[in-house]
Amino acid sequence: MHMNYNIHVRTTLDIPVSLIEEARGLLGYKSRTVITALREMIRLHKMKELEMFHGQVDIEIDIDASRRRPKK
């Protein structure tokens, strides 16, 4: 599923100042802290979902064949 991050929603959030300040310090951003944090949360969630497949997917790949370039 592809997310369209070009559509913006203006909203008011009730976030503790200490939490925002800590996130700003960790991320190094003065603005876009919430957007960056949300993207990171999504990334971590997707990685966790992928970890469920660890050892369950049998992929047979011929590495040598995949590295060979077709003759022109």
N, C-alpha and C positions, 0 to 999 in steps of 0.2 A: 504494500500500500504506500503510495507516494503522498507525502504531505505538502500542501501548498503553503509555504511560509510567507507568501507575498500579501496575503490578506491579513489586515491588522484589526484587532479589536481593542478599543480603549476601555479600560475598566479600572475600578478602584479596588485595591487589595488591602486588607488589614494585616500587615506583616510587622512583627516586632522589629524595632530599629536595630537592636543588637544583632538579630539574625541577618538583616540586610548588610550591616557593617561588616560582620564576619565573612559573609559571602563575597562582598566587595574586596576585602583584604585577601582572601584566598584566590579569587579569580583575577584580581588586578584590574578590574573595570570600575569606573565610576558610574557608568550608565550601562544599560543592557544586561545588568546582573541577573534579573529574573529570567530573561530570555535565554541567557547562557546556561543558567542553572536548570531550566526546563529541558533544554536540548540535551544536557548531560544526563539528566534523569531518564530521558527517553532512550539515550544511547546505552546506558547501563541496563535498563530493563530489556532491551533487545538482545544484549549480550547474554543476559541471564536466560532468556528464552532459547538462544542458540546452544547454551551449555547443556540443555536437556537432551540434545541430540548427540552429545559426545559419546562415542563408542557405539552408537546405534545405527549409524549410516555406513554402509559398506560401499566404498567407492573404489572401483578398480580402474586405475589410470596407468597407461603405459607412458611413463615419463619420457623415455627416449623417443617414442613416436611423436609425442606432443611437442618435443623440441625441434624435430626435423622440419625444415622448411620445404614446401613443395617446389619441385624443379620447374623452372620457367621454360 
